[in-house]
Every structure is written in structure tokens, then in C-alpha cells.
Amino acid sequence: MKKKWFALLEVIGLVIFASACAPAITATPVAVTETPTDSGAENCYFNWASKSLPDLSAQVQDAIRQLQPEAEAIAQAYGENCTYEDGHSTFSAMETDFIVTLQVNDLKNADDLGNWIKQTMTVLDRFPPDQTPGPQPGQVTLQFQSGSDQLSVAFSISDYQKLSPNLSNAEIYQALSSH
């Protein structure tokens, strides 16, 4: 009985967390979500999990490299594994997250970094949520590199979409780097 109660509490917590989180893309649809068909879902426990998306990653990489040939990009599904008593598990995607690494001249140039954010998001907008695993928009992590120095900016696609279109590049960077 305690297992079922804790599993129910964990599911409620996941739903609350998932509703508070959010991040867009256009490409070939990728089927990743595996939904338990077994009526014994109450006999599983949930763990946060990520699943690599090699085909989508290749498409995103190709698109990002049109902006910057030395850029790196990956896409991965984020969601949860439901692990059953017998040890097998199923994965359900909640969102698709993106990690993009770009080379920049100056990690302190907010205007340049904001411009890279806008350009990257224009590319990622080609891969909308209805064509990527998971029902909600995901997260974007931009890793800016200048020589051996690195700066990461992580934000939800929803937060980016909520920004005023009138913001300058520097204001975009400042708004998203403060999350």
C-alpha cells in the first residue's frame, strides 16, 4: 500500500513540475514516446530520464551548422521511465531539449550573444513541438565558447517565445541569462 501511495505522490509531483516547465522545431516527426499498455502501471515507479534522438540531432546539427560551420547541436527527449517490478521499463517523453555549442569572439558582448540566441531560435523554430517527442516545448542550452572559456545560457522555449519582439539583442541575452 505504501508503494502505491508514494507512486501516486511522485506522479502528482511530476505533473506539477511538468506543468511549470516548458521550451520549438520543424523536421521529420520522431516517434519516441512509449506508453505503458499494461494495466499494471500502478506497479511501476517513475524516474526522470533522457533519451538520445540521433536522427533529430543530425537534422538539428545540419541546420545549426548553416549558421556556424563549427557549431555542435544535439536533441534529446526528456521525460520519465516507468520501471516495473520485473525490471523492464518504458519511457514517456515530456519534451525535446536542445544543446547547442557556438564559438564566439567575446563572452561579455551581450549584443553578440543575444544575436546568436535569436539566430539559434530561428533555426530551432523549424522543429515545432508537434514534430518532436513530448507534448510540451522543451529547454535550450546554449554553450558559448571563446577559446578555452565557456558560458552557458539555459532557458525554456516558452520563456523565449514570451519575450517582446521589440527587445534588442542585448536585452534578449540579459532576459534569458538571468533564469
C-alpha positions as CSV (number, residue, x, y, z in Angstrom):
1,M,0.0,0.0,0.0
2,K,2.9,2.4,0.8
3,K,4.4,1.8,-2.6
4,K,1.2,2.8,-4.3
5,W,0.8,5.9,-2.2
6,F,4.4,7.0,-2.8
7,A,4.0,6.3,-6.5
8,L,0.8,8.4,-6.6
9,L,2.6,11.2,-4.8
10,E,5.5,11.0,-7.2
11,V,3.1,11.2,-10.2
12,I,1.4,14.2,-8.8
13,G,4.7,15.9,-8.2
14,L,5.8,15.1,-11.8
15,V,2.6,16.6,-13.1
16,I,3.0,19.8,-11.1
17,F,6.7,20.0,-12.1
18,A,5.9,19.3,-15.8
19,S,3.2,22.0,-15.9
20,A,5.7,24.6,-14.5
21,C,8.4,23.8,-17.1
22,A,8.3,24.5,-20.8
23,P,10.6,25.1,-24.4
24,A,10.0,24.8,-30.7
25,I,11.4,23.0,-34.1
26,T,10.5,21.7,-37.9
27,A,11.6,18.4,-39.2
28,T,10.7,14.8,-39.7
29,P,8.5,13.6,-36.9
30,V,10.4,11.3,-34.5
31,A,8.5,8.5,-32.6
32,V,9.9,8.1,-29.2
33,T,7.1,8.0,-26.7
34,E,6.5,4.5,-25.4
35,T,3.3,4.5,-23.3
36,P,2.7,1.6,-21.0
37,T,-0.1,-0.6,-22.4
38,D,0.0,-2.8,-19.4
39,S,-2.8,-2.3,-16.9
40,G,-0.2,-2.8,-14.1
41,A,1.1,0.8,-14.3
42,E,0.4,1.1,-10.6
43,N,3.2,-1.5,-10.2
44,C,5.9,0.8,-11.5
45,Y,7.9,3.6,-10.2
46,F,8.9,6.7,-12.1
47,N,12.3,8.2,-12.6
48,W,13.3,11.3,-14.7
49,A,15.1,10.2,-17.8
50,S,16.5,11.4,-21.1
51,K,16.7,9.6,-24.3
52,S,19.0,10.5,-27.2
53,L,17.5,11.3,-30.5
54,P,20.2,10.6,-33.1
55,D,18.1,11.3,-36.2
56,L,16.7,14.6,-34.9
57,S,20.1,15.5,-33.6
58,A,21.6,15.1,-37.0
59,Q,18.9,17.3,-38.6
60,V,19.4,20.0,-35.9
61,Q,23.2,19.8,-36.3
62,D,22.9,20.3,-40.1
63,A,20.6,23.3,-39.6
64,I,22.8,24.9,-36.9
65,R,25.9,24.4,-39.0
66,Q,24.4,26.6,-41.7
67,L,24.7,29.4,-39.1
68,Q,28.2,28.4,-38.0
69,P,30.1,25.5,-39.6
70,E,31.9,24.6,-36.4
71,A,28.8,24.6,-34.2
72,E,27.6,21.5,-32.4
73,A,24.0,20.6,-31.6
74,I,22.1,17.7,-30.1
75,A,18.4,17.0,-29.4
76,Q,17.2,14.7,-26.6
77,A,13.9,13.7,-25.3
78,Y,13.3,14.4,-21.6
79,G,10.6,12.6,-19.7
80,E,10.3,9.6,-17.3
81,N,10.9,5.9,-17.2
82,C,8.3,3.8,-15.6
83,T,10.2,0.8,-14.2
84,Y,8.1,-2.3,-13.3
85,E,8.7,-4.8,-10.6
86,D,10.1,-7.3,-13.1
87,G,12.8,-4.8,-14.1
88,H,11.5,-3.7,-17.6
89,S,10.8,-0.1,-18.1
90,T,9.0,2.2,-20.6
91,F,9.9,5.7,-21.5
92,S,7.4,8.6,-22.0
93,A,8.7,11.8,-23.4
94,M,7.5,15.1,-21.9
95,E,9.6,17.4,-24.1
96,T,12.5,17.7,-26.5
97,D,15.6,19.6,-25.2
98,F,18.4,21.1,-27.3
99,I,22.0,21.7,-26.5
100,V,23.9,24.0,-29.0
101,T,27.6,24.9,-28.7
102,L,28.7,28.0,-30.6
103,Q,32.1,29.7,-31.0
104,V,32.0,33.5,-30.2
105,N,34.6,36.2,-30.1
106,D,33.7,37.7,-26.7
107,L,31.7,36.1,-23.9
108,K,31.0,39.6,-22.5
109,N,29.4,41.0,-25.6
110,A,25.7,40.8,-24.7
111,D,24.7,42.2,-28.2
112,D,26.5,39.4,-30.0
113,L,25.3,36.7,-27.6
114,G,21.7,37.9,-27.9
115,N,22.1,37.8,-31.7
116,W,23.3,34.2,-31.5
117,I,20.3,33.3,-29.3
118,K,17.9,34.8,-31.9
119,Q,19.6,33.1,-34.8
120,T,19.6,29.7,-33.0
121,M,15.9,30.1,-32.0
122,T,15.1,30.9,-35.6
123,V,16.7,27.5,-36.6
124,L,15.0,25.6,-33.7
125,D,11.6,27.0,-34.7
126,R,11.8,24.7,-37.7
127,F,11.4,21.8,-35.3
128,P,8.0,22.5,-33.6
129,P,6.7,20.6,-30.6
130,D,4.1,18.7,-32.8
131,Q,7.0,17.2,-34.7
132,T,9.3,16.4,-31.8
133,P,8.8,13.9,-28.9
134,G,6.7,15.1,-25.9
135,P,3.6,17.2,-25.6
136,Q,5.3,20.4,-24.3
137,P,8.0,22.7,-25.5
138,G,11.5,21.9,-24.1
139,Q,14.6,23.6,-23.0
140,V,17.5,25.2,-24.9
141,T,21.0,25.2,-23.5
142,L,23.4,27.4,-25.5
143,Q,27.1,26.9,-24.7
144,F,29.1,29.8,-25.9
145,Q,32.8,29.2,-26.3
146,S,35.6,31.7,-26.7
147,G,39.0,30.0,-26.8
148,S,39.1,27.9,-23.6
149,D,36.4,29.9,-21.8
150,Q,32.8,28.9,-21.8
151,L,29.5,30.5,-20.8
152,S,26.2,28.6,-20.7
153,V,22.7,30.1,-21.0
154,A,19.7,27.8,-20.4
155,F,16.1,28.7,-20.9
156,S,12.8,27.3,-21.9
157,I,11.5,27.8,-25.4
158,S,8.3,29.2,-23.8
159,D,10.3,31.9,-22.0
160,Y,11.9,32.9,-25.3
161,Q,8.6,33.0,-27.0
162,K,7.2,35.3,-24.3
163,L,9.8,37.9,-24.9
164,S,8.8,41.2,-26.5
165,P,9.7,41.3,-30.2
166,N,11.0,44.8,-29.6
167,L,13.9,43.8,-27.3
168,S,17.4,44.4,-28.5
169,N,19.8,41.6,-28.8
170,A,21.5,42.6,-25.5
171,E,18.1,42.7,-23.8
172,I,17.3,39.2,-25.1
173,Y,20.5,37.9,-23.7
174,Q,20.0,39.7,-20.4
175,A,16.4,38.4,-20.0
176,L,17.3,34.8,-20.7
177,S,20.7,34.6,-18.9
178,S,19.0,35.7,-15.7
179,H,16.9,32.4,-15.4
